[in-house]
């Protein structure tokens, strides 16, 4: 089969597979790499080169950095401090939430920022009497805008920077994205503040996250604890509720309030059997009994994983809700050092990210297992598997062919028209498949267009990342959109009402504003 035809067929099948959502993204991505090898389009080394690409390693390291901020309560602390000053009025809360998530996204990526702040925003909405649907879609959309503030905001930024450097342009600086990101965040937040109420539904979702303050109060009430009964929740210690399952080795054991566990690491604060509190020193444990345990977070987590109990609320989940927990200072210092390295360009981005990830493990801010778990392997495999498709587009001349088709459509028009046509195609494709995959597919085409028109590749690459961020029309456009769907009570058709005008704004920025800052 002709290499160009094979590349286009593989692309078409990949788009169908992505859009159908019936196969895991990683499977589709690996399938693309293997298909390029078996059809002879690429050698084995080329087909698997994405898994050793520095861009992929950098993106993987950022997940570890994000985990350190989330797990140590840095994100929870920042969110609580900022939102506490916003009051309970809808408009002020909306603006603060949008600005906060945009700034957080710039440092730890869209998905990490939305996942970290979503529970906090839902709790704040409940306390303020505001429908969650009025706040959660703005949370996801503002995160997309915030991804354009810094190089670390999204994998797409890293990808287009590498493409620019490898194709006659230069890599974008760590802070350079802010030249388009800051005005876009301002316009996005302003538009949502002015028109969001009318374009968003008035609903509450069925999924409510944990309110730590209310949770502690509820435990005190149910177990008849006084306010001075130890420290219910703190950065060092906490409590967790467990239930005794059938066939547990603990059945038949005698317990009492204040008793230490056999290893002396935890204390049994109280026990219940149904609606009855179990008091006295001769309580014999039965299946179905509930125990309230107190101790260090590490010990609670270790005991929660034992076979003898079922955990009601995971200690790891509760721990993330405690502001500035153990390791928070170390996480902040490592983050600051990584940002300094990225901003100054002393070392390549991948090296800066890997140094940060290693430092977090060596300082025990995150454990090795925690670091591995924090990495979104779906994202890593997706990018690693799709990079060879970009290589195939370049090596086989497919990118030049597609660019030629687009040039035939636009004729002798200006580069602005070329940007408009390319970016509309990117916008449409990005609503049904990953925006990262979209950019990996169309970046070679953008390069070919720039070369054919004898203009700089910089506005094409920067414009591509801007329009890729406009994934607003469907809940499947980004994981962040999908994250807020259930807790926001959204339906599939709710997204385009606010998303369409925002997409037009992003398109106008990509076509007209970007070339002013990065000239042709």
C-alpha positions in Angstrom: 0.0 0.0 0.0 1.2 3.5 -0.8 2.6 5.1 2.4 0.5 8.2 2.0 -2.7 6.2 1.5 -1.8 3.9 4.5 -1.1 7.0 6.7 -4.5 8.5 5.8 -6.4 5.3 6.3 -4.8 4.8 9.7 -5.7 8.4 10.6 -9.3 7.9 9.5 -9.6 4.7 11.5 -8.0 6.3 14.5 -10.5 9.2 14.4 -13.4 6.8 14.1 -12.1 4.8 17.1 -11.5 7.9 19.2 -14.9 9.3 18.4 -16.8 6.1 19.0 -15.4 5.9 22.6 -15.7 2.1 22.5 -12.0 1.4 22.8 -9.6 2.7 25.5 -7.6 5.7 24.3 -4.4 3.9 25.0 -5.4 0.9 22.9 -6.2 3.1 20.0 -3.0 5.0 20.3 -0.8 1.9 20.5 -2.8 0.4 17.6 -1.8 3.5 15.5 1.9 2.9 16.2 1.6 -0.8 15.4 -0.4 -0.2 12.3 2.3 2.3 11.0 4.9 -0.5 11.6 3.0 -3.4 10.0 2.1 -1.3 6.9 5.8 -0.4 6.5 5.2 3.3 6.8 7.7 3.5 9.7 10.5 1.3 11.0 10.1 -0.3 14.4 12.3 2.3 16.0 10.3 5.1 14.5 6.9 3.5 15.4 8.0 3.2 19.1 10.0 6.4 19.4 7.2 8.2 21.1 7.7 6.2 24.3 11.2 7.6 24.7 10.4 11.1 23.6 11.5 13.9 26.1 8.0 15.5 25.7 6.4 12.4 27.0 8.8 12.2 30.0 8.2 15.8 30.8 4.4 15.4 30.8 4.7 12.3 33.0 6.8 14.1 35.5 4.3 16.9 35.8 1.7 14.4 37.0 4.0 13.6 40.0 4.4 17.3 40.8 0.6 17.8 40.6 0.1 14.8 43.0 2.5 16.3 45.5 0.6 19.6 45.7 -2.8 17.8 45.9 -1.8 15.0 48.4 -0.1 17.4 50.8 -3.0 19.8 50.9 -1.4 22.7 49.2 -4.2 22.9 46.6 -6.9 22.6 49.3 -5.2 25.3 51.4 -4.9 27.7 48.5 -8.5 27.1 47.4 -9.9 27.5 50.9 -7.9 30.7 51.5 -9.0 32.3 48.2 -12.6 31.2 48.2 -13.1 32.2 51.9 -12.5 35.8 50.9 -15.0 35.7 48.0 -18.1 35.6 50.2 -21.3 33.9 49.1 -22.4 36.1 46.3 -22.6 34.3 43.0 -20.7 36.8 40.8 -17.8 37.2 43.2 -17.5 33.5 43.8 -17.6 32.8 40.0 -14.8 35.2 39.3 -12.6 34.0 42.1 -13.2 30.4 41.1 -12.4 31.0 37.5 -9.2 33.0 38.3 -8.1 30.4 40.9 -8.5 27.4 38.6 -6.8 29.3 35.7 -3.8 30.0 37.9 -3.7 26.5 39.3 -4.0 24.9 35.8 -0.9 26.9 34.6 1.2 25.0 37.1 -0.3 21.5 37.3 -2.4 21.0 34.1 -6.2 21.2 33.4 -7.2 17.8 34.8 -5.2 18.1 38.0 -6.5 21.6 38.7 -10.2 20.7 38.1 -9.9 17.4 40.0 -8.4 19.2 43.0 -10.8 22.2 43.1 -14.0 20.5 42.1 -14.9 19.1 45.6 -14.2 22.5 47.1 -16.3 24.4 44.6 -19.3 22.0 45.1 -19.1 22.4 48.9 -18.9 26.2 48.6 -21.9 26.2 46.2 -23.9 24.2 48.7 -23.0 26.6 51.5 -23.8 29.7 49.4 -27.1 28.2 48.1 -25.9 28.3 44.4 -26.7 25.6 41.9 -23.6 23.6 41.1 -24.4 23.9 37.4 -23.7 27.7 37.7 -20.1 27.1 38.8 -18.7 23.9 37.5 -18.8 24.4 33.8 -17.1 27.8 34.3 -14.6 25.9 36.4 -13.7 23.5 33.5 -13.8 26.3 30.8 -11.6 28.7 32.8 -9.1 25.9 33.3 -8.9 25.5 29.6 -8.1 29.2 29.2 -5.6 29.0 32.1 -3.8 26.2 30.3 -2.4 28.9 28.0 -0.7 30.9 30.8 2.5 28.8 31.1 4.3 26.1 29.2 3.2 23.5 31.9 -0.5 24.3 31.5 -1.2 21.5 29.0 0.7 18.8 27.0 -0.3 20.7 23.9 1.9 23.7 24.8 4.9 21.4 25.1 4.1 19.6 21.8 3.7 22.8 19.7 6.9 24.3 21.3 8.9 21.2 20.2 7.3 21.3 16.7 8.2 25.0 16.3 11.8 24.4 17.4 12.2 21.4 15.0 10.8 23.1 11.9 12.6 26.3 11.4 11.2 28.3 14.3 12.1 28.3 18.0 10.8 26.9 21.2 8.4 29.0 23.1 9.6 30.4 26.5 8.1 29.1 29.7 6.3 32.5 30.3 5.8 33.4 26.6 2.3 31.7 26.5 1.1 34.3 28.9 1.2 36.9 26.1 -2.0 35.2 24.7 -3.1 33.4 27.9 -3.6 36.5 30.1 -5.9 38.3 27.8 -7.8 35.1 27.0 -8.3 34.4 30.6 -9.5 37.9 31.2 -12.0 37.8 28.3 -13.1 34.2 29.2 -13.8 35.1 32.8 -15.5 38.4 31.8 -17.8 36.6 29.3 -18.7 33.9 31.8 -19.4 36.5 34.4 -21.7 38.6 32.1 -23.5 35.8 30.3 -23.0 32.6 32.2 -26.2 32.8 34.3 -28.4 32.9 31.2 -26.4 30.3 29.2 -26.0 27.8 32.0 -28.8 25.6 33.4 -30.0 25.8 37.0 -29.4 22.3 38.4 -27.6 20.5 41.2 -25.7 17.3 40.5 -26.3 14.0 42.3 -22.6 13.6 43.2 -21.6 15.6 46.3 -18.0 15.6 47.5 -16.9 15.5 51.1 -17.2 18.6 53.3 -14.5 18.0 55.8 -15.9 20.4 58.4 -19.4 18.9 58.3 -17.9 15.4 58.2 -16.0 15.9 61.5 -19.1 17.4 63.0 -21.2 14.4 61.9 -18.7 12.0 63.4 -18.8 13.8 66.7 -22.6 13.6 66.8 -22.9 10.0 65.7 -20.3 8.8 68.2 -21.1 11.2 71.0 -17.6 12.7 71.0 -16.8 16.0 72.8 -14.9 18.8 71.1 -11.9 18.1 73.3 -11.7 14.4 72.4 -8.3 14.4 70.7 -7.7 16.1 67.3 -10.3 14.9 64.9 -8.5 16.2 61.7 -5.0 17.8 61.4 -2.1 17.7 59.0 -0.4 15.0 61.1 -3.3 12.9 62.4 -6.9 12.1 61.5 -9.7 9.7 61.9 -11.4 7.1 59.7 -14.5 5.0 60.1 -14.3 1.3 59.4 -16.9 -1.5 59.3 -16.2 -5.1 60.4 -17.1 -7.4 57.4 -18.2 -11.1 57.7 -15.4 -13.5 58.4 -13.2 -10.7 59.7 -10.5 -12.0 62.1 -11.5 -9.2 64.4 -14.9 -10.8 65.1 -15.0 -11.8 68.8 -12.4 -9.4 69.9 -13.1 -7.3 73.0 -12.7 -3.5 72.5 -13.5 -0.3 74.5 -13.3 3.4 73.8 -9.7 4.7 74.2 -8.2 1.3 73.5 -5.0 1.1 71.4 -4.7 -1.4 68.6 -2.4 -4.3 69.3 0.5 -2.6 67.5 -0.2 0.6 69.5 -0.4 2.8 66.3 -4.1 3.6 66.4 -6.7 4.4 69.1 -10.3 3.2 69.0 -12.3 6.4 69.8 -15.7 4.8 69.7 -17.9 2.0 68.3 -21.4 1.6 67.1 -23.7 -1.3 66.3 -26.5 0.0 64.1 -28.1 3.0 65.9 -26.6 1.9 69.2 -23.4 3.2 70.7 -21.2 0.5 72.2 -19.9 1.5 75.6 -18.1 -0.3 78.4 -15.0 -2.4 78.5 -16.5 -5.8 77.5 -17.8 -5.0 74.0 -17.4 -8.0 71.7 -16.9 -7.1 68.0 -19.5 -8.5 65.6 -19.9 -8.4 61.9 -21.4 -5.1 60.8 -20.0 -3.1 63.8 -18.5 0.3 63.0 -15.3 1.6 64.6 -13.9 5.1 64.7 -10.1 4.9 64.6 -7.6 7.8 65.2 -3.9 8.0 64.5 -1.4 9.3 62.0 -2.5 9.4 58.4 0.1 6.9 57.3 -1.0 4.4 59.9 -4.6 4.9 59.1 -3.9 4.3 55.5 -1.9 1.1 56.3 -4.7 -0.3 58.6 -7.4 0.6 56.1 -5.8 -1.7 53.6 -5.9 -4.7 55.9 -8.2 -7.6 55.2 -10.1 -7.3 58.5 -12.0 -4.1 57.9 -14.0 -2.2 55.2 -13.2 1.5 55.1 -16.2 4.0 55.0 -14.1 7.0 54.0 -10.6 6.4 52.6 -7.9 8.1 54.8 -6.1 9.1 51.6 -9.2 11.0 50.4 -9.7 12.6 53.8 -6.0 13.6 54.0 -6.2 15.6 50.8 -8.9 17.7 52.3 -6.7 18.8 55.2 -4.8 22.1 54.3 -1.0 22.1 54.3 -0.5 18.5 55.5 2.8 16.7 55.9 5.3 17.5 53.1 3.5 20.7 51.9 6.6 22.9 52.4 8.7 20.4 50.5 6.2 20.3 47.6 6.1 24.1 47.4 9.9 24.3 47.4 10.3 21.7 44.7 7.6 23.3 42.6 9.3 26.7 42.9 12.7 25.2 41.9 11.1 23.5 38.8 9.4 26.7 37.7 12.8 28.6 38.1 14.5 26.0 35.9 11.8 26.2 33.3 11.7 30.0 33.3 15.4 30.4 33.0 15.9 27.6 30.5 19.0 26.3 32.3 18.1 22.8 31.5 15.6 21.2 29.0 12.0 21.0 30.2 12.1 17.2 30.5 15.2 17.4 32.7 13.6 20.0 35.0 10.4 17.9 35.3 12.3 14.7 36.1 14.5 16.4 38.6 11.4 17.7 40.4 9.8 14.2 40.4 12.9 12.6 41.7 13.3 15.3 44.4 9.7 14.7 45.6 10.4 11.0 45.9 13.8 11.4 47.6 12.4 13.9 50.2 9.4 11.5 50.8 6.9 14.1 49.8 5.4 11.4 47.7 6.1 7.6 47.9 7.4 5.8 44.8 4.1 3.9 44.6 2.2 7.2 44.9 4.3 8.7 42.1 3.6 5.8 39.8 -0.1 5.9 40.6 -0.3 9.7 40.0 0.7 9.5 36.4 -2.2 9.4 33.9 -0.9 6.5 31.9 -3.7 7.0 29.4 -2.4 10.4 28.6 1.2 9.3 28.4 0.4 6.3 26.2 -1.9 8.5 24.0 0.8 11.0 23.3 3.5 8.4 22.9 1.4 6.4 20.5 0.3 9.4 18.4 3.7 11.0 18.0 4.7 8.3 15.4 1.6 9.4 13.4 3.0 12.9 13.3 6.3 11.4 12.1 4.5 9.5 9.4 2.7 12.7 8.2 6.1 14.3 7.8 8.1 11.3 6.5 5.6 10.2 3.9 4.7 13.7 2.6 1.1 13.4 3.8 1.3 16.7 5.7 2.4 18.4 2.5 -0.4 16.7 0.6 -3.1 17.9 3.1 -1.5 21.3 3.2 -1.7 21.4 -0.6 -5.5 20.6 -0.4 -6.0 23.4 2.0 -4.0 25.8 -0.2 -6.1 24.8 -3.2 -9.2 25.7 -1.1 -7.9 29.1 0.0 -6.1 30.0 -3.3 -3.9 33.1 -3.1 -5.5 34.3 0.1 -3.5 35.8 3.0 -2.0 33.7 5.8 -4.9 34.8 8.0 -7.3 32.8 5.8 -5.0 29.8 6.0 -5.0 30.1 9.8 -8.8 30.4 9.8 -9.3 27.2 7.7 -6.8 25.2 9.7 -8.1 26.3 13.0 -11.8 25.6 12.2 -10.7 22.1 11.2 -8.8 21.8 14.5 -11.8 23.2 16.5 -14.2 20.6 15.0 -11.9 17.7 15.3 -11.0 18.6 18.9 -14.6 18.2 20.0 -14.7 14.5 19.3 -11.2 13.3 20.0 -8.5 14.4 22.4 -7.1 17.9 21.7 -3.7 16.5 22.2 -4.2 13.9 19.5 -5.7 16.6 17.3 -2.6 18.8 17.6 -0.3 15.8 16.9 -2.3 15.1 13.7 -2.5 18.7 12.5 0.8 20.2 13.6 2.7 18.7 10.6 0.0 20.2 8.3 0.4 23.6 9.9 4.2 23.4 9.4 3.7 22.5 5.8 1.3 25.4 5.3 3.7 27.8 6.8 6.6 26.6 4.6 4.5 26.6 1.5 3.4 30.2 2.2 6.9 31.2 3.1 5.9 32.6 6.5 7.0 32.0 10.1 5.9 28.8 11.8 5.5 30.6 15.2 1.9 32.0 14.7 0.7 28.7 13.3 2.0 26.8 16.3 0.8 29.3 18.9 -2.5 29.6 17.2 -2.9 25.8 17.2 -2.5 25.6 21.0 -5.0 28.4 21.4 -7.7 26.8 19.3 -7.0 23.4 20.8 -7.9 24.8 24.2 -11.3 25.7 22.9 -12.7 22.2 23.6 -16.0 23.5 24.9 -18.8 22.1 22.8 -19.2 18.6 24.2 -18.6 16.8 27.5 -16.2 14.4 25.8 -13.9 17.1 24.4 -11.7 17.0 27.5 -11.6 15.0 30.7 -12.2 18.2 32.7 -15.5 18.7 30.8 -16.5 15.1 31.7 -15.4 15.5 35.4 -17.9 18.3 36.0 -20.8 16.7 34.1 -22.3 14.6 37.0 -21.7 16.9 39.9 -22.9 19.8 37.8 -26.1 18.0 36.7 -25.3 18.7 33.1 -26.6 17.1 30.0 -24.8 16.6 26.7 -26.6 19.5 25.0 -25.8 22.0 27.8 -22.1 22.5 26.8 -22.5 24.2 23.4 -24.7 27.0 24.7 -21.8 28.6 26.7 -19.1 26.8 24.7 -20.0 28.1 21.2 -19.5 31.8 21.9 -16.3 31.0 23.8 -15.0 28.9 20.9 -15.6 31.8 18.6 -13.7 34.1 20.9 -10.8 31.7 21.0 -10.9 31.3 17.2 -10.7 35.1 16.7 -7.8 35.3 19.1 -6.0 32.5 17.3 -6.5 34.0 13.8 -6.1 37.7 14.5 -4.4 38.3 17.8 -1.7 35.7 17.7 -0.1 37.0 14.5 0.2 40.4 16.1 2.4 39.0 18.8 4.1 36.4 16.7 4.2 37.9 13.2 4.2 36.0 10.0 
